[in-house]
Amino acid sequence: MATSGVPPLPPDLEPWGEKDFAPIMAFLRNQIGITLESHRMGLMQARLRSRLQAKGFLSFTHFLDQVLKVDPNGWGTQLLIDLSTVNHTAFFREPAHFTFMAEKVAAWLKESGNAPIRLWSAGCSSGQEPYSMAMVLAETLPAPMLQKIEIWASDLSLEMLKVAAGAIYTTRDVQGISPARLRRFFLLGRGPREGSFRMVPEIRDLVKFRHLDLRNPTWAVPTDFPMIFCRNVSIYFAEDERLTLMNRLAQHLRPGGWLAMGNGEILPGVPPSLRKHSPSLFQKEG
Ligand SMILES: C[S@@+](CC[C@H](N)C(=O)[O-])C[C@H]1O[C@@H](n2cnc3c(N)ncnc32)[C@H](O)[C@@H]1O
């Protein structure tokens, strides 16, 4: 990166120090809406510093002035999003929601006639959640019925969406998956891919990935989902934003549709359009 023309830092500002980093945190909070918990700031600072140094930047301030302020919707903002979001996920995490979906899907198919059944994994991270949905449905439904299923999967992080679409997982990622499921739904890597596991095309083809910020005022997604998984995403949101998020997700459910949130999420209440079925499962009126 050319550094000529870069204004000098104020004399009391140590490059890569706390004071230099603070405006980046303010940008993340005010422009992107992510407030980092204090215990995650040190790691974020170290990861961002190493990425920026590799690109030739001299300080956080230079990155702020030259990239974030110049193009607030550009690569710098995406880098901040990718580094600051917690992407922890797992296959069949919080399994009761998958069992619940499997019990309901036959009825949804019956109700919908010839129309497809669409399900949504909102905040899908590296893909384990939507692929788990797909595996459970492949086990539940006869093959011709499976053709009527579409799984929408979205995330804010482009980096995570790339991993998800690639559908390649490590031994650690698949530990805990039963041998029968491993045999049926994963291809074993060979040669340079030895030790990796790729989802089979039957499962990959059921899932369509999209880049979507759940904070945006409009989402180009259908409004007739019988079930939406939005689990462990609202941890990034302030309390009032969590209620708004649930309310807006409810608008994308068909009447009687279901919203699954994470078991450990602290929810400030239930929007009027939803009824609480269990601590993490909500049903739309109607
Ligand atoms: C902890 S992971 C949860 C993944 C999966 N739902 C699960 O429960 O295993 C949270 C995901 O939410 C995504 N996320 C955070 N803020 C978001 C937003 N505003 N819009 C869309 N996705 C967001 C993150 O990028 C991350 O991949």
The ligand as a Tripos MOL2 file, in Angstrom:
@<TRIPOS>MOLECULE
LIG
   27    29     1     0     0
SMALL
NO_CHARGES

@<TRIPOS>ATOM
      1 C1        -22.6730  -17.6090   16.8460 C.3       1 LIG1
      2 S1        -23.0380  -17.7330   15.1400 S.3       1 LIG1
      3 C2        -24.4910  -18.7530   15.1900 C.3       1 LIG1
      4 C3        -24.5630  -19.7240   14.0370 C.3       1 LIG1
      5 C4        -25.7730  -20.6650   14.0790 C.3       1 LIG1
      6 N1        -27.0000  -19.9400   13.9320 N.3       1 LIG1
      7 C5        -25.7910  -21.4720   15.3540 C.2       1 LIG1
      8 O1        -26.6140  -21.2140   16.2320 O.co2     1 LIG1
      9 O2        -24.9450  -22.3770   15.4750 O.co2     1 LIG1
     10 C6        -23.7310  -16.1250   14.8280 C.3       1 LIG1
     11 C7        -23.7240  -15.7120   13.3660 C.3       1 LIG1
     12 O3        -24.5300  -14.5390   13.2290 O.3       1 LIG1
     13 C8        -23.9360  -13.7040   12.2610 C.3       1 LIG1
     14 N2        -24.4210  -12.3280   12.4260 N.ar      1 LIG1
     15 C9        -24.0610  -11.4280   13.3800 C.ar      1 LIG1
     16 N3        -24.6970  -10.2570   13.1910 N.ar      1 LIG1
     17 C10       -25.4770  -10.4280   12.0950 C.ar      1 LIG1
     18 C11       -26.3430   -9.5730   11.3730 C.ar      1 LIG1
     19 N4        -26.5490   -8.3030   11.7490 N.pl3     1 LIG1
     20 N5        -26.9520  -10.0520   10.2570 N.ar      1 LIG1
     21 C12       -26.7380  -11.3280    9.8650 C.ar      1 LIG1
     22 N6        -25.9270  -12.1960   10.4990 N.ar      1 LIG1
     23 C13       -25.2950  -11.7510   11.6020 C.ar      1 LIG1
     24 C14       -22.4400  -13.8680   12.5170 C.3       1 LIG1
     25 O4        -21.6700  -13.5170   11.3730 O.3       1 LIG1
     26 C15       -22.3420  -15.3540   12.8630 C.3       1 LIG1
     27 O5        -21.9920  -16.1310   11.7500 O.3       1 LIG1
@<TRIPOS>BOND
     1     1     2 1
     2     2     3 1
     3     2    10 1
     4     3     4 1
     5     4     5 1
     6     5     6 1
     7     5     7 1
     8     7     8 2
     9     7     9 1
    10    10    11 1
    11    11    12 1
    12    11    26 1
    13    12    13 1
    14    13    14 1
    15    13    24 1
    16    14    15 ar
    17    14    23 ar
    18    15    16 ar
    19    16    17 ar
    20    17    18 ar
    21    17    23 ar
    22    18    19 1
    23    18    20 ar
    24    20    21 ar
    25    21    22 ar
    26    22    23 ar
    27    24    25 1
    28    24    26 1
    29    26    27 1
@<TRIPOS>SUBSTRUCTURE
     1 LIG1         1 GROUP 0 **** ****
